[in-house]
Amino acid sequence: MKASDAILLTQRVVKLNTVNPPGNEAQAAKVVGELLEENGFHVAYYSFGENRLHLVAENARATNDSPVIFSGHFDTVPFDVGNWNEDPLGGEIKAGKLFGRGASDMKSGVAAMVVAAILAVAENPDAAVRLLLTAGEEAGCQGAAHLVEHMKHLGNATGIVVGEPTANIPAIGHKGGLYLRVTAQGRTAHSSMPHLGDNAIYKVARALLKAERFKFSEPEDELLGWPTINVGTVRGGLNLNSVADFAEFTIDIRSTSCSDHNELLARLKDELGEDVRIEVLVDLPAVSTHVNDSFVHSVYRACGLDDSADIPPKSLPYLTDGAVLQAAFNGAPTIILGPGLPEMAHKDDEYCFTASIMEAVEIYKKIILKGEI
């Protein structure tokens, strides 16, 4: 096996439709699992529903019980074929770009870490590496939470590498996520006699404007900056000439390591008022690793960065499975690092540079072998 085999593996899994919902990640998990088993890895599958599987693979011969954890996901966001110039399930390569849904987010990362693990173990049979490849990431990291809950033995971790798209530039943290649904109940009536009803849309509208004016109380996070709030969807009413008996909107808070989600939720409930009810949809903490951590320095070296230089620490605004895994592995240092282009995630005509995939293989391999290659 060689680094370029990661390109072929990326093509194989891009051709599999794993759009979430419904996911259908089982076939991709089996393709990757069979390859790992053929190369001496112990592979276990965990069911996440019909035709959905998580995969856990590790070098059973490793003597170190604190492996490097590599995290990836098989599912992708949906696509509209009519908006694509390339086949979203084609995996075609043109001018050094591999096209397809998931090419950057993040099937190229999965392929690179699989091939890197195989190559590292071939070079050092004792290399301590474990792959946690999940179904169900795109809708809020539910798959990783499910896997952590059902794994028989989590063990320890030297560090965690999440292969989300970063163009092979390591990030040492990302914001957390608190997703909320805000609902209001009313009483319907004919719109010509609105005084006989109770309009839920007005209740939601008042709460929505209060959400827009919400002020965070926490200080600026040295790595992650300030938290943010956004209203993403609004829905209400059944038809034009009736008083709305139901309305709702959603809130997306991106938090920092200075944020307390329980405190945020309590303040929102107080400020939005008693006319609305708040339901928590996703509650994931921020990920943060100190720039001087030894694992961070090891990753920087693997990426060809001079860890003695003044390198500004990089963080990300979006969520990853690292939010689940860092907590599960007792705060293990967590890096987000993958070959995909962050600006291509979820976009039409998504692609990843083939050269970046091969570069990621070499970086991941160095991380596993701690640079001793």
Buried (B, 14 or more C-beta within 10 A) or exposed (E): BEBEBBBEBBBBBBBBBBBBEEBBBBBBBBBBBEBBEEBEBEBEBBEBBEBBBBBBBBBEBBEEEBBBBBBBBBBBBEBEEEEBEBBBBBBBBEEEBBBBBBBBBBBBBBBBBBBBBBBBBEEBEEBBBBBBBBBBBBBBBBBBBBBBEEBEEBEEBBBBBBBBBBBBEBBBBBBBBBBBBBBBBBEBBEBEEEEEBBBBBBBBBBBBEBBEEBEBEBEEBBBBEBBEBEBEEBEBBEEEEBBBBBBBBBBBBBBBBBBEBEEBBEBBBEEBEEBBBBEEBBBBBBBBBEBEBEBBBBBBBBBEBEBEEEBEBBBBEBBBBBBBBBBBBEEBBBBBBBBBBBEBBBBBBBBBBBEBBBBBBBBBBBBBBBEEE
